[in-house]
Amino acid sequence: MPASLLGPYTRTILVIAILAVALAFALSNARVEVHGNLLPMFEWMETTWFGYIGKTWGAAFATVEAVHLLGLALLGGSVIVAEGRLFGVFLTDVKQGVITARCNRTFNIALATLIATGVFMACGVALKIYYLPVYWYKMLALGAGALFHYLVRQPLVERGPGEVNPWLLKLMAIASIMVWFTVAATGRWIGFSG
Amino acid sequence: MLNEFIFNIAVWIDDTRWSAMLHESYYMYNWVESTHVLTLMVSLGILFLIDLRMLGVALPDVPASRIAERLNLPMLVGFSVMVITGILLVYAVPVRSAQSVWLRIKMVLMLGCLVNAIFFHRQLSASVSSWDNEPRAPRKLRIGAMLSLGGWALIVMCGRFIAYDWFDCQYNDSELLAVVAGCIDGQTRF
């Protein structure tokens, strides 16, 4: 029995399917409809405990913001070191697989921290961010980054040495750094908007 | 005396053309601030990985000396950008920055972290050959790594708190806080 119904290209087909759905969503009226339908959820978010704490205690909100930044720093460090190794800049005398696997662990912890603190912060300012285009750009970048990391990058770096064209790995490293810095930059820009 | 001196310098900077231009430029100021925050991902991110390696949490099977030596340069490049953009941010809003209790605490913590880093590197250079491949560093280095992690976490918090006006001079009733923040007889300017 085959390991997958889609053969050896499961992830590739999955990524293309997700991209096709995302493109169709972006170009159709569904995007506007979904945005409108999400309003009650954002209104509800402000009524939750997270929303109440975020709006009432500025110090709590600011502290969570700082933890969010610490998570961002750890995520950035993990990405820079792992992609730097793939690009052949850092730690070239250490096995590529060791660096990417270890950095992936810290990356996962950092991403979990960012999402947890991000949800708290979003609850505190839910209606503000709902109307901010840059918030949706950030969510788009975050989704693209997570899909890219787990469905494209990880499967490729987990292959043995010599199985993947080194130039492909280098291009992937550049793409990874760019996507995560875009996530961070759009996140920072939320603070300047509205 | 010292607070008045700092205040006068801040007022002088505030009156310069470039300071006003940077403060008033929506995009330039925000780009500088964004760069300051985004460089966290390079400088502090790499520093965290080095410290976590010493604690045996991150990259435990990579020799500690390699992590510390090879990642030192990109970390310092990141820190340099962060310091330059940080100075520009203070230059753009000098009076409020000079009277910010959070910025003052941040500066003291940064000094503490710098001293800790010097001792940490000395200790690392002196002892690394005996434990380089061990997953955890010796106790003294682990303490140094924990102090570094804690110190920088507090620095990031103070940096974030600067944006809030809780203890700004015009809202401040405490005499102690007024002295620590450098408030001068209710004189404030933005």
Interface residues (C-beta under 8 A of the other chain):
Chain A: G58 A59 A62 T63 E65 A66 L69 L70 L72 A73 L74 L75 G76 G77 S78 V79 I80 V81 G84 F90 L91 D93 V94 V98 I99 R102 C103 R105 T106 W180 F181 A184 A185 R188 W189 F192
Chain B: N30 E33 S34 V37 L38 L40 M41 V42 L44 G45 I46 L47 F48 L49 L52 A58 L59 P60 D61 V62 P63 R66 I67 R70 L71 P74 A153 V156 M157 G159 R160 F161 A163 Y164 W166
